[in-house]
Amino acid sequence: MSKFLKKYVRKLHRWLAIPSVALILIVLLARGTPLGYTAQRFQQILMLSMAITGLYLLVLPWWTKWRRRERRTL
């Protein structure tokens, strides 16, 4: 993977964490109100994107190690 992609996925993941924490607090405080339901929808979208970027960042070291091994054998 390119350094460009790694750099911006890390930045995206960090910046998604801030509104995710804020939305968790809003959902907890506004439970049972229309604001709480709306915030919960946005929270679900943010958590899904956090999970996808987090999975990428988790797999990245193994992927890089595997690619290095592939290049050595060629």
Legacy VTK file of the C-alpha trace (Angstrom):
# vtk DataFile Version 3.0
C-alpha trace
ASCII
DATASET POLYDATA
POINTS 74 float
0.000 0.000 0.000
1.139 3.488 -0.618
2.405 5.800 2.088
-0.281 8.260 1.027
-3.068 5.820 1.887
-1.491 4.799 5.203
-1.004 8.396 6.256
-4.534 9.519 5.474
-6.269 6.437 6.885
-4.457 7.055 10.184
-5.474 10.713 10.151
-9.078 9.820 9.278
-9.214 7.261 12.064
-7.924 9.783 14.608
-10.341 12.490 13.513
-13.302 10.100 13.530
-12.568 9.239 17.158
-13.352 12.751 18.390
-16.950 12.992 17.108
-17.515 9.344 18.028
-16.814 10.054 21.686
-19.002 13.164 21.580
-21.857 11.223 19.992
-21.612 8.496 22.614
-22.121 11.127 25.299
-25.014 12.732 23.396
-26.726 9.369 22.919
-26.361 8.566 26.614
-27.677 11.951 27.736
-30.500 12.246 25.196
-31.751 8.685 25.464
-35.383 8.317 24.414
-35.653 11.693 22.664
-35.678 12.456 18.922
-32.187 13.956 19.280
-30.998 10.706 20.837
-32.359 8.626 17.940
-30.765 10.911 15.352
-27.452 10.936 17.196
-27.588 7.157 17.424
-27.848 6.865 13.626
-24.810 9.095 13.147
-23.003 7.157 15.839
-23.630 3.900 14.007
-22.176 5.328 10.793
-19.107 6.653 12.616
-18.571 3.368 14.461
-18.749 1.433 11.202
-16.166 3.710 9.595
-13.993 3.457 12.743
-14.225 -0.332 12.544
-13.220 -0.385 8.869
-10.272 1.981 9.279
-9.254 0.237 12.512
-9.284 -3.144 10.812
-7.097 -1.748 8.041
-4.642 -0.355 10.587
-4.649 -3.656 12.476
-3.883 -5.747 9.386
-1.362 -3.292 7.910
1.778 -4.582 9.741
1.102 -8.186 8.703
0.336 -7.111 5.158
3.622 -5.167 4.967
5.613 -8.082 6.372
3.995 -10.460 3.881
4.758 -8.102 0.954
8.413 -7.829 2.031
8.723 -11.603 2.111
7.157 -11.820 -1.345
9.713 -9.373 -2.754
12.654 -11.263 -1.213
11.643 -14.540 -2.826
11.415 -13.013 -6.304
LINES 1 75
74 0 1 2 3 4 5 6 7 8 9 10 11 12 13 14 15 16 17 18 19 20 21 22 23 24 25 26 27 28 29 30 31 32 33 34 35 36 37 38 39 40 41 42 43 44 45 46 47 48 49 50 51 52 53 54 55 56 57 58 59 60 61 62 63 64 65 66 67 68 69 70 71 72 73
